[in-house]
Amino acid sequence: MTAYRGSAGRFGAARVILGACLAAAAAVPASAKDTGPLSARCDGFAKDTAAWTACVGQPALAMADAELFYAGYWLAKNGRYEEALGYLTLAREKDERVLTYIGFATRKLGRVEEAMPLYHAALARNPDYAVARAYLGEAFLARGEADLARAELSEIASRCGVTCPAYVDLDGHIRDFETRARL
């Protein structure tokens, strides 16, 4: 009986872990352009709480690039653009993801022209990074350049297909832009 109870306990724990994984997967929309970074230390807190902010800590040069990107990404995704830039700009290695999210936060602050070279730099590092192409397309829409946004949509389609989340997302933004233009 003890062995059976032990097995049931293990299976119960496995069910709890599986349930937590499924809940986490359900929390990310299927059409999300990318998957945010994880932190075993801080993901137990909702990202819009003081507890999460305390867990992440203040931006500092001593932080690893992964920590800076983690905090900056989630702050940007939660509309805290200035705070996001405080972390992202400290990253020593400005890879395509860091550059893209610096561009995203900058664009969301209304500085579209300042964001454009950041997206281009991200794509110079990785031309296949569909997230940067989608955000570049959104920046073109902010400037009223739907034709250039459609060119990015075509690039995304050729690199990851029309079911790629970045394609679906940008296609929706272009459709919304064109609908508003007709009104």
Buried (B, 14 or more C-beta within 10 A) or exposed (E): EEEEEEEEEEEEEEEEEEEEEEEEEEEEEEEBBBEBBEBEEBBEBEBEEEEBBEBBEEBEEEBEBEBBBBBBBBBBBBEBBEBBBBBBBBBEEBBBBBBBBBBBBBBBBEEBEEBBEBBEBBBEBBEEBBBBBBBBBBBBBBEEBBEBBBBBBEBBBEBBEEEBBBBBBBBEBBEEBEEEEEE
